[in-house]
Each structure stands twice: as C-alpha cells, then as structure tokens.
C-alpha cells in the first residue's frame, strides 16, 4: 500500500521542480493483462493507447485524483492503491510542464468498463509491444519488473 508520506514527498518534489500541473496514471491488471485506453484519433497523441489517467485538481491529493480519474475514465472503482511505479514529465499542448505519477491499483471488478473520452479499450498482455508512448512503455516495464519480482 502506498504511504501518505510518499504522496506528500512526490508533491513537494514537483513543486521544487517548478512543475505547473500534476497528473496521475493507473496500471490496472486482470488475468495477466493491463487495461489500456485508446486516445481519440483527433486528440493530442491520437491513436496511441494510454493508461487510465487524469489531472490532479487543486483541492485534491494525488490519491484522491487517482481514484476519481479511474472512475471517470473507466467506470471502475479503485479499492486499493498498491505500488508507486514512477513518474514522467511532459509538456501540454499549451506548453505547461506536467508531471504524471503512476501507480498500480486494485479495482472492485474489472467490468463493466464505461468509456466517456476514449475510442476503445483493450486488456493487453505485455508480451506484445502496445502502441504507447516511450514514457508509458517505461512505466509498464517497471510494472513488469515488480510483478516478476526482479
């Protein structure tokens, strides 16, 4: 389980690094596969697959944002934030610095998945190389290392 002191340290580090916005991403697994959402073709990074993710609102903690984002993007209910998998920085379309914190989460049930902002979803075995960004690929590799105990 992720400790609240870690979440506070992540936020403090982002402030120190002059990050303008925080985001969260979730690795959700079921039967050895992870859930990936397909970005709409007309969206920023259109056509790529991505983790369920969202921004951290000013009144939220990282954990609250993660639970809310998973619910909004998939309809799934997070029951536990399991592990911190790392972060990556990127620049938004408007040029703002964003840091995305990524975690493995458990959900009450892997279905039904209800999409509001994405074209499709897939449960993907990580033996294949899904069409994700390099940053998400690194997070998924870290997840695989954790799962395999390396």
C-alpha positions as CSV (number, residue, x, y, z in Angstrom):
1,X,0.0,0.0,0.0
2,X,1.2,3.5,-0.8
3,X,2.0,5.6,2.3
4,X,0.7,9.1,2.5
5,X,4.3,10.4,3.3
6,X,5.3,9.3,-0.2
7,X,2.5,11.2,-1.8
8,X,3.5,14.3,0.1
9,X,7.1,13.9,-1.0
10,X,6.0,13.5,-4.6
11,X,4.0,16.7,-4.4
12,X,6.9,18.6,-2.7
13,X,9.4,17.4,-5.4
14,X,7.1,18.6,-8.2
15,X,6.8,22.0,-6.5
16,X,10.6,22.2,-6.2
17,X,11.0,21.3,-9.8
18,X,8.5,24.0,-10.9
19,X,6.0,21.6,-12.3
20,X,2.9,23.5,-13.2
21,X,0.3,20.7,-13.1
22,X,0.1,17.2,-11.7
23,X,-1.4,14.2,-13.3
24,X,-1.9,10.5,-12.3
25,X,-2.0,7.3,-14.2
26,X,-3.2,3.8,-13.2
27,X,-2.0,0.3,-14.1
28,X,-5.0,-2.0,-13.7
29,X,-4.4,-5.7,-14.3
30,X,-6.8,-8.6,-14.8
31,X,-5.8,-12.1,-15.7
32,X,-2.2,-11.1,-16.5
33,X,-3.2,-8.3,-18.8
34,X,-3.3,-4.5,-18.3
35,X,-6.0,-2.1,-19.2
36,X,-5.1,0.4,-22.0
37,X,-7.4,3.1,-23.4
38,X,-7.2,4.3,-27.0
39,X,-6.9,8.0,-27.4
40,X,-9.4,9.6,-29.9
41,X,-7.8,10.0,-33.3
42,X,-8.4,13.8,-33.2
43,X,-6.9,14.2,-29.7
44,X,-3.4,15.1,-28.6
45,X,-1.5,11.8,-29.1
46,X,-4.4,10.5,-31.0
47,X,-4.4,6.8,-31.9
48,X,-2.0,5.9,-29.1
49,X,-3.0,3.8,-26.2
50,X,-2.6,5.1,-22.7
51,X,-3.1,4.3,-19.1
52,X,-6.3,5.5,-17.4
53,X,-5.2,8.9,-16.2
54,X,-6.3,12.4,-15.2
55,X,-5.2,15.6,-13.7
56,X,-4.9,16.4,-10.0
57,X,-7.3,19.2,-9.2
58,X,-6.1,22.0,-6.8
59,X,-8.2,20.7,-3.9
60,X,-7.2,17.0,-4.3
61,X,-4.4,14.8,-3.1
62,X,-2.7,12.5,-5.5
63,X,-4.6,9.5,-4.1
64,X,-8.0,11.2,-4.4
65,X,-7.2,12.2,-8.0
66,X,-6.2,8.7,-8.9
67,X,-9.4,7.2,-7.6
68,X,-11.5,9.9,-9.3
69,X,-9.6,9.6,-12.7
70,X,-10.0,5.8,-12.9
71,X,-13.7,6.1,-12.1
72,X,-14.2,8.9,-14.7
73,X,-12.2,7.3,-17.5
74,X,-13.3,3.6,-17.0
75,X,-16.3,3.5,-14.6
76,X,-14.2,1.2,-12.3
77,X,-13.9,1.6,-8.6
78,X,-10.4,1.6,-7.1
79,X,-10.2,-0.4,-3.9
80,X,-6.5,0.0,-3.2
81,X,-3.5,1.9,-4.4
82,X,-0.9,-0.8,-4.4
83,X,2.5,0.5,-5.7
84,X,4.1,3.6,-7.0
85,X,5.7,2.9,-10.4
86,X,7.4,6.2,-11.1
87,X,6.7,9.4,-12.9
88,X,7.5,11.2,-16.1
89,X,7.3,14.8,-17.2
90,X,5.8,16.1,-20.4
91,X,4.6,19.4,-21.9
92,X,1.0,20.0,-22.6
93,X,-0.3,21.3,-25.9
94,X,-0.3,24.8,-24.3
95,X,3.3,24.4,-23.2
96,X,2.8,23.8,-19.5
97,X,5.0,21.4,-17.6
98,X,3.1,18.4,-16.3
99,X,4.3,15.5,-14.1
100,X,2.4,12.3,-14.2
101,X,2.6,9.9,-11.2
102,X,1.8,6.3,-11.9
103,X,0.6,3.6,-9.6
104,X,-0.8,0.1,-9.7
105,X,-4.3,-0.1,-8.4
106,X,-6.8,-2.8,-7.5
107,X,-10.4,-2.4,-8.6
108,X,-13.5,-3.9,-7.2
109,X,-14.3,-5.6,-10.5
110,X,-12.7,-5.4,-14.0
111,X,-16.0,-4.8,-15.7
112,X,-18.1,-3.2,-16.9
113,X,-15.8,-0.6,-18.4
114,X,-17.6,2.6,-19.3
115,X,-15.7,5.0,-21.6
116,X,-16.5,8.7,-21.9
117,X,-13.4,10.2,-23.6
118,X,-11.7,7.3,-25.4
119,X,-12.4,5.4,-28.6
120,X,-11.8,2.0,-27.2
121,X,-10.1,-0.1,-24.6
122,X,-8.1,-3.3,-24.6
123,X,-6.8,-5.7,-22.0
124,X,-3.2,-6.1,-23.2
125,X,-0.7,-8.8,-22.5
126,X,2.6,-7.2,-22.0
127,X,4.4,-9.9,-24.1
128,X,3.5,-7.7,-27.0
129,X,4.5,-4.2,-27.5
130,X,1.4,-2.0,-27.5
131,X,1.3,1.4,-29.3
132,X,2.1,3.6,-26.3
133,X,4.5,6.5,-25.7
134,X,8.0,5.8,-24.6
135,X,7.1,7.2,-21.1
136,X,4.2,4.8,-20.7
137,X,6.4,1.9,-22.0
138,X,8.9,2.6,-19.2
139,X,6.1,2.6,-16.6
140,X,4.8,-0.7,-18.0
141,X,8.4,-2.2,-17.9
142,X,8.7,-1.1,-14.2
143,X,5.3,-2.7,-13.5
144,X,6.5,-6.0,-15.2
145,X,9.7,-5.9,-13.1
146,X,7.6,-5.5,-9.9
147,X,5.2,-8.4,-10.9
148,X,8.1,-10.7,-11.8
149,X,9.9,-9.8,-8.5
150,X,13.1,-8.7,-10.3
